Every structure is written in structure tokens, then in C-alpha cells.
């Protein structure tokens, strides 16, 4: 009889534990994300559960930050447990195609979890307003970028640890269309493309010939062992030197180019 009571109590506890996990409120996920990001990525007004729900995605500069910017539409998620990790599906009517949500897989290293989290992003296409970055604080709240970001990836994967991004494979591209900033009266400055092929980075100016843009950006970089290095330059198009002088002094180390135009050296 005593054994039967113990079995019944064990069964009840298992049921309670299962219910607590299966129906964990979305607010738990929101609290975890806010804590893990230092208050810079927030899920406000969450609905549903940890496993399937929606919220307003807000980018903030963290504690003490005066500004915050939210995604134009609610973010929806679906999380499925998998061996040594989770599979995550994300969508937002403003920024993803209804038939092609972002699919992200997260896996902990089986032999040593301290090595970090392995992640893989399926082919993804995102459209995000540049203004969203303003909410992250410095330097974005100073630049106050306007325009549109288009992100695309193909077989993009890597390893993330406490020391940062340890490895990156696959391809990704980020188009910044018709970019403008509060630091310049020239609108727009131009359109730009940042590409990643495995761990190599490349920045170039779009819109046909480089002279079509008021500000010409170029550069190359590398992601290696948790650190990103980048070196490039920002050059004012002919006839735009005076209008872009202040901006060039702010964004990098200013120096004249070989043809006499104003430029700034960009380093990361």
C-alpha cells in the first residue's frame, strides 16, 4: 500500500512538472532574453507559452537607456526540443515571408558544453528598417540611420561561446538601401552591401558606378577566434566633400585621399 502511494505521488509530481514545462508562460522567455542580453533585446507584451507565442520585439540600449525602438509588427515564435538543443521558427509580417519563416537550430556541444552553442540558420530572407538599430544605444543612437536592411543567408552556421563568435561558415549578405543619417543633410548617402563568405567579410558600395553614391564605402575583414577585424574607408564623392566633412570626421580617422578628396579610415 505504501509503495502504491509513493507511485501515485511520483506520478502526480511528474504530471505537475510536465504541465509546468509544457505550459510555461511566454513571460519566462521574455525575462530570460532580457537578462541574457543585458536589457538590449526585449519581448514586450508576450502572449502564449515559451514554446509557441508572440511579443513586440524591442531594441533598447539597456539599463538607463532613454530610447527604444520596436519592430513594426509582432514577432511570432515556435520552439521545439531536439537532441542536445532546440529548433526555433521565427516570423514577423513586416520582415519575413509568410511561407518562409526563419529556421534556427541550436545545439550544445555534446562532449563539452563549455565549448559553446552550435547554431545553424536555414536559408533566410529578412527585411528590417534601419531605424531599429537606434534603440541599441551608442553609436547607433548618434548615427540615427534611416533606410532599409535586407538580409539573406545560405547554409550559415557557426559556434558561439562566452568569448564571442568562434567560427562562421556559409554565406550571408546584408544590403543597406538608401541609407541616411542624422549626422548629414545629404539624403540618401547611398546603398551598400556587406557579404560574408565563411569567415571573410567584404563591404562595397552599390547603385552601379561608385560615383552614384555621395558616400563611397569599401572594406574587408575577418571573423576568427571570437574576434572580428575590419579595415576599410569612407570617401566623399566628388563635389560632396564639404557636405560630408563632419560625418567623415565622426565615423573614422580622417585623412585626405590620393586624389585630394576627403576620406576616413574605418577600423574595427
N, C-alpha and C positions, 0 to 999 in steps of 0.2 A: 504493500500500500504506500509506504514511504517512497519507494522507487517511482511509483506511478505519479505521485505528487511532484517529485523532482523533474520527471519528464514533462509534465504539464507546465510547470513553472519555466523550464528551459524553453519549451515551445512558445510560451507566451512572450518571453523575453526576446526570442528570435523574431517573432511577429512584430513586436514593437520596434526593434532595431531595423527590420526591413521597411516598415512604414516610415520611420524617421528618415531613412536614406532615400527611399523611392519618392517621398513627397516633401523632401527638403525644400523650403521656400526659396524663391529666386533671390531674396534679400541676402541669403547666406553667400551666394556667388558674388553679389554686388559688394558686400563687405570685404570678402577675400580679395577681389580685384582692386578695390580702393586701397587696402592695406599693402598689397604687393607692389602697387605702382606708386606708392608714396602720395596718393591722393591726386595723381595726374590723370588717371583714366577712371571714370565714374559711370556706374549704371544707375540712373535715377528713375524713380517710379517703376521699379521692377514688378513684373507680373509673372505668374506661373511658378515653375519649380526650377531647381538647379539644372535639371535635365532638359527641360523644354520651357522656354519663356521668352519674354521680350522686355526691353527697357529703353530709355532715352540714353544714348551714348554721349557723354560729356567729356571734353578735354579741358583740363584745368592745370594751372601752374603749381598746384599742390597747396599745402597749408600756408595761409596768409596771402594767397594769390587773389587779386581783385577781379580778374576776368576769367570767364569760362565760355566755351563755345560748344554747342551741341550739334549732333548730326541732324540734317533736315527731317529725317523720318526715323521711326523706332527700329532698333536693332533686334532681330529675332535669332534665337539660337536653339540648337538641338545637340545634346551631348550624349554619346553612347559609350559605355565602358568597353574596353578592349583589353587584350592581354598586355599587361605592363603599361597601360595608359588609357587614352581616350581618343575617340573620333568626334570631331566638332564640325557642325554645319552652321554657317553664319549667313544672314541675308538682311538687306535693308532696301526698301523700294526705291530710295533715292540713289543708291550707289551700286547695286548688284542686279544682274538679270534674274528674273523670277525662276527661269529654268536652269540657272547656273549659279547656285549659291557657293560661297567659299567653303571648301572642304579642307579641314586641317586635321592631321593626325599627330598625336603627342605620345611619345614612348620614353619611359625611363630606362637607362642602360641596365640590362639585366644583371651583369656581374658586379657593377659598382655604381649605384645611383649617384654618387658624388661626381661622376664624370659629366653629369648634366642630363638634359632632356633632348632627345632626338625629335625633330619635327619635320613634317613633310606637307607642303602646300600643293594641292592639285591645281591644274590649270585654272587660273582665276582672272577675272576682269572686274576692276573696280573703278568707279567714277566718284571722286570726292572733291568738294570745294576746298580751295587752298586756305580759305578763311578759318578752317577748322584748326589749323596749326596755331593760330593766335592764342587759343586757350591754354597752350602748354607753357606759357610764360616766356622768359628770355631764352634766345634772342627773338623768338617769333612774334612776341607782342610788340617788339620795337619795329620789326620789319612790316608787320601787318600786311601780309601777302594777300593778293586777290588774284583770281583766275581759277583754273580747273586742273586737277591732277587725275591722270589716267594711269592705272597700274595694271600690268599684265605679267603673268608668270607661267613658266613651263617647267614642270618637274623640279621645282625649287625645294631644297631640303637643307638641313644643317643641324648643328648641335649647339645648344645654348646652356651655359653654365653660369655660376655666380660671377665669373670673370668676364662675361660677355659672350659674343658670338664666336665660337671656336672654329667652326668650319661652315662653308657655304658651297653648295653645288647646284647646278641647274641654271636656268636663265630667268631674268626678270627685267622689266623696263618700267620706267616712270616718266610719263610725259607731263610737262608743266606747260599748259596752254595759256597764251595771252596773259602772262604774268605781269602784275603791277605791285608797287609797294608804296606805303605812305611816306617813305623817305624820298620819293622823287615825283615830280609833276609830270614826268614822261609816262604816258599810259597808252598802250602797254609797252613793257620793256622788250618783250619778245617771247618766243616759245622755245622750250629746251627739252632735252632727252637725256636721262640718266639710265644707263644699262649696266647689268651685272651678268657676266659670263663666268660661272663658277665663282671664284673669289675676286675677279678683276672688275674694277669699276671704270666707266667712261662717261664723261659729260660732254655734250655738244649742243650747239645752237641749231634750232630747226628753222622752218619757213624758207626753204630754198637756199638762196645765197646768204651768207652770214651778214651781208650789209642790209638785209631786210629787217634786222633787229636793231634796236637802239643800243642794247647792251649785249655784247657777244661773250658767251661763257664757254670755256673749254677746260678739260682736265682729265686726269687719270688717277686711279687709286687702287688699293688692295685691302682685302679683309683677311687678317691672318692672326691666329693665336689670340683671339679675343680683342684684337685692336684693329681699328680702321685707319688707314693712312690715305691722304688725298692731297694732290697738289694741282692747281690749275690757275687760270687767270680770268679776270673780268676786264673787258676792253670796251671803251665807249666807241660807238660807230662814228665815222667821220661827220663832223658838224654837230655832234651831241656831247662833246667834251665838257662844255660849260654846264649844261643842264644836268649832267651825271657826276659832276665833280664831287659833291658832298657824299653821294651814295658810294662812290668808289673809295673814298677815304674811310668810310664806316665799315664796309664789308671785308676789307683786306688791307694788306700792306701796299700803299700807293707808290707807284713809280711810273715814269714815262716809258712808253714802248719805243721800239727802234724807229718807228715812223713818226714819232712825236705825239701820238695820241695818248690819252690818259688811260691807265690800267691799274688794277690791283692784283696782287698775288694772293691766291686763296690757298690756305693750308689747313689741314686737319691732322 
